Amino acid sequence: MGKFQDILAGNTPVLVDFFAEWCGPCKMMKPVLEELKRKWGDRIVILKIDVDKNQAMASAYRIQSVPTLILWKNGQIAWRQSGALPLHELEQDLSTLI
């Protein structure tokens, strides 16, 4: 988890998508996050964490439902949302923070 912590502590905001392969709403978020990355480029880092393969990490961040999106800015959690969001809502939420 050391490298993960290093990424979170960096200068670029990091959006982490805690997801599961079996989760329908998680599958809906994939193209939304891809489009966000295409539009925002280097302004944001997007990571995906499979909660079934990383149960300790999911527990450490108290992930109780998927998808859960958490934005880290300067090593601190700046925003957290559970459930799928359309691109325009995600951009609206994040634009005030980044």
Order of alpha helices (4+ residues) and beta strands (2+ residues): alpha-beta-alpha-beta-alpha-beta-beta-alpha
